[in-house]
Amino acid sequence: MTRKLAYIIICCVFALSLSGCIEQSEPTSKSKETELKPYEKKVSDKRNYEVSDSEIAEYLEYKYQDRSLYIAGLKIFEEFGTSNEGSVSIHQDENTLTFSIIKATGSVTGSIDGALVYFKMNLDTNEIIEKKFKPAPNYVELGMIQFIEHSEEVIELTDKRLVEIGKYFKEMILKIEAN
């Protein structure tokens, strides 16, 4: 009987602690007045800038220390859909910006798989000095018929479009750093 009682108490304590964690992690509804604008800081610590559910992306996190921006759910460039994940970095030693994003088309590994777009841009001249367009996996060969319409999908962009995207993120990072 005492074992059973102890087990019930432990289960109750665990359930209560778990519900406390869930309540803390659930997003709160925001009024229009408290919603963050894309370049406003929401600093969780002094080394990072974070924005959730903005017009730009579902989640952005800028790390001041290494001048890198993590992006999840980028919304403003239709080429990448809205289910995607990527990063943008400024490399001062080379005076370049690198951009990399994967458009989610399915999952082979349990993480995001899909078409990859990568480029490196010179920050002085806005010239694209390196670019890669990698296809999504061949879902037919993998037997993943639910993703067949995206099998080997490639997103190939012109240098002009890559420069537009690069300049957008260059300006965004400069505005973040200025605040």
Phi, psi and omega in degrees: 000317181293326175298316180297317179295317179298318179298316179296318180296316180298318178298319180295316179298316179298315180297318179294318179293323178295318180293328176296320178295318181295317180298321181290328185271348180288136179291147177264150178286139183253141173279163180300328183290329184262000181291138181280142172278159186308326185256002178285144181278138167231090190267118176275329167212172189286357181258350186228152173240126182229141174222133176244145174051053178261179177291338183277312184202162175295323181208133175230137174221117179256130178255111182300320187302315181250010176053048180236145181240121175266136183232133172228129179072044177301129186252338194273350177242106189298338180301333186259009184062202177240355175253099186202171179208138181193191180207158175225135180223146172253129180249101184297322182299328179257349187055050181230163173239133173246143180229134178214132179211144175245124174276118182293122178237357182161189179216120176262321187261353186099347174250189182286128173236147178163192180292137180249136172238127179224140171207159175236132184236135174288127185284338178281316186257350186057029178272138175280117183255349176201143177205149178217138175233107181255139182284160171295162177301160174276093184292335178295310179299327182278353179074023181256075187294341179293342180248015189302326182293344179254006182303122179058026177297138179235138173252108181246122184244151177288160176300323179300316179291320178298320178297318177302314180294315179299314179296322178301310182287330174300311179296319179300312180297318178297321178292320178298314182292332180287336182274000000 
